[in-house]
């Protein structure tokens, strides 16, 4: 049988996805000028699970991360998918003692005293003794005012709060080439795809490969050479077909 802490951990790790009704509710509240409050799930990247935030805008659902959320305590607006946030506020985890019982600290009880009362009897007659002169008291030393005076504390300069460095977004550039010599570029800025399927020329790819690294230039040059050979073979085939067509046309005339 699993403990309550194990059950709460399994609930936190479960994947939650916003339903169509919840997305429509978010869109309606945004239209009224009321940014809805959401909470981040375990699938959220870069944000602690259970932290809250407000949805400020909705993008194109085809982009995947189309929810623009501003986390609580942050000035940045980040993109998240429907599986990374939820409209349900997470419950706080509670710790239950084994057996389901809570212990109460007993109050301290005073211990019984073992001291017995004794009676003191004073004699009726006291022996006569001569009075003893008091002993001379030593003179108290005169305190040194210069040594007793506390020195004023030197104020320490307040430490300036350390400035947080803004985190630069990660940019991923993907270059894809085909056997026919066609090249396309995809650019992902953080979690948003900025450029998708942009066609570029083989000459531009060759120039970029020379600038990047000799190994990159060697790989790209091999691909370009293979594409060039394929195109030359295609041109030769088309020229042969053209010559055959010309001869057939001459015979028909």
N, C-alpha and C positions, 0 to 999 in steps of 0.2 A: 504493500500500500504506500503510495507516494505522500510525502509531507506537503503541507500548504505552501511552503516556499518553492517546492518543485513545480506545483501546479501553476503558481503565479509566473514562474520563469517560462513555462511552456506557453502560457497565454501571451507573454510579451514577444516570444519568438515567432508567433503565428503571423502569417502574411495577411494583411488587411488591404483591400482594394476599395476605393470609393465607388459606389454604385452610381448608375445614371441619375437616380432620384437625388442623391446627395450632390452630384455635380450640378444638377439643375437648381438645387437650393442655393449652392454657392454663387451661381450666376445671377439668381434673383436678388440675393443680398448685395452683390456688387452693383447691380443696376440701381438699387435704392441708396447707394452710397454708404453702405455698412459693410466694411471688410470683415468676413467671417473669421472666427478663431478656429485654428486647427492644431493638432498635435502630431509630432513626428513619430513614425513607427521605427522598428528595428531595421527596416530596409533603407532608411534615409542615409545618404552619404554625406559625411562631414558635419552632421548635427546629432547631438545626443538624443537617444530615445526618450520620449516623454516630454521633451521641450516643446513649448508652444510657439505659435507664430500666427500672422494674419495674411490671408490671401488678398493681394492687391490687384491682380489681373489674371485673366485666363487667355492662353494662346491657342494655337491650332492643335487639336488633339492628335493630328498625324505626326507631330514632332516628338511625341512621347512625353517629354518633360515640359508640359504646357501650363503647369500651375506656377504662377509667380508668387512666391511667399517671402515675407519679411520676418525673419525670426525675432522673437522677443529679445530686446536688449541690443539688437544689431541695426545698423543703418543700411546694410546691403539687402538687395532683393535677389533671391536665388530661384532657379528653376527646379521643380520637382515633379515626379510622376504621381499618378493616382495611388500607387502602392506605397508611397513614402510618407503620406499624411493621412490622418483620420479625423472625423468630426467628433469622435467619442473621446472624452477626457479620460486618460488612464487612471485607474484606481491606485492609491498608495499602498505599497506592500506592508503588511502587518506581520509581526512575529508572534507566534503562539507557542507557549511552552509545551513540551511533550506531555501527552495525556490530557491536554485541553484544560488544565487547571492553572490558575495563577497563584503565585506564592505571595503571602502577606508577611512582612517582617514583623515579628512579635515585638510588642512594646517591652521596654526594660522594666523589670520588677525590682524594687529595692530589696536587697538582701537583709534578712533579719539580723539584728545586732546581738552579738554574743557578750556585750559588756554588761556586767552586773553593777547595780547601784550599791555603793559603799557608804557607810555612815562614819563621819569623822567626829571624834569626841575631843573637845577642847578642855584641857585641865583647868581646874578652878583656880590654881595658884601658879603664877609665872615666876620663875627665878629672877631675882633682881640682878641686872647686869649694868655695868657702867656704859654710858653712851660712847660710841665710837666716832671719832671725828671723821668727817667726810674726806675722801681722797681728793687731792687737787686735780682739777680737770686740765687736760692738755689744751694749749691754745690752738685754735683752728687755723690752718694755713690760709693766708690771704690769696684768693684766686687771681691769676694773671688775666686781666681783661683782654689783652691782645691775643692770648692763646685761646681764650674761651669764645671769642667772637667768631661766629661761623663765616666762612668765606662765601661771597656770592657765587652762585652756580653760573657757569658760562653757558649761555643758550646754544644748543646745537642747531646748526642749519637744517631746515626741513628738506627732506629728500624729494626731488622732483619726480612725479610719476613717470614711469618708463612709457615712452610712446610706442604704440603698437604699429608694427609694420603691416601695411596692407598686403594681403595674400594675392599674388599675381595669378590670374586664371591660366589653366593649362590649355595649350593649343596643340591639336593633333592634325597634321597634314598628311593625307594619303594620296599617293600617286599610283594609278593603275594603267597598265599598257596591255594592248591586245596584240595578237599575231599579225593583224593587218596594219599595224603601225599607228593605231588610234590611242590617244592618251586622255585620261580624265583625272580631275583633282577634286578631293573632298576635304573640307576644313571643319573641324569641330572645336569650338571655343568654349571651354569649360564643359557644360552639359548640353549646350545648344549647337546644332549643326548649322554653321553659318553659310558654307558653300557645299553644294551637292551636285556631283556629276558635271563639273565645268570642263568643257573640252579645251585642250591646249595642243599646240603644234609640236611636232617632233623636234624641230629646231630649238624651240624654247626649252624642251626637256633636256636636250643635249647640252645647251649652255648652262642650265642649272646644275647638271651633273658634274660639269667641269669645275664649278665653283665649290660644290659641297666637299667631295673627297675623291682621290684617285680610284678607290675601290668602287664607289658609286658610279663614277664615270665609266669604268670597265664593264660593269654589269649593264648599264644603259646602252653602251656602244654595242654590246653583243646583241641586245634585243633589237636595236635599230638596224643592225646589219642583217639579221634574220628577216625583219620586215621588208628591208630593201630588196633582198633576194626574192622574197615571195612576190613583191610587186613587179619586179623585172620579169619573172616567169609568167605572171598574169598578162603583162604587156605583150610578151612574145606570143603567148597563146592568142590574144586578141588580134595581133597583127597577122598571124597565120590564118585565122578565121576570116579576116578582112580580105586577104589576098584570094582565098578560096571563093569568097562571095563575088569578088570582082571578076574572076575567071568565069564563074557561072553566068554572071550578067552579060559578059562578052559573048558567050556561046548563044545565049538567048537572043541577042541582038543580031 
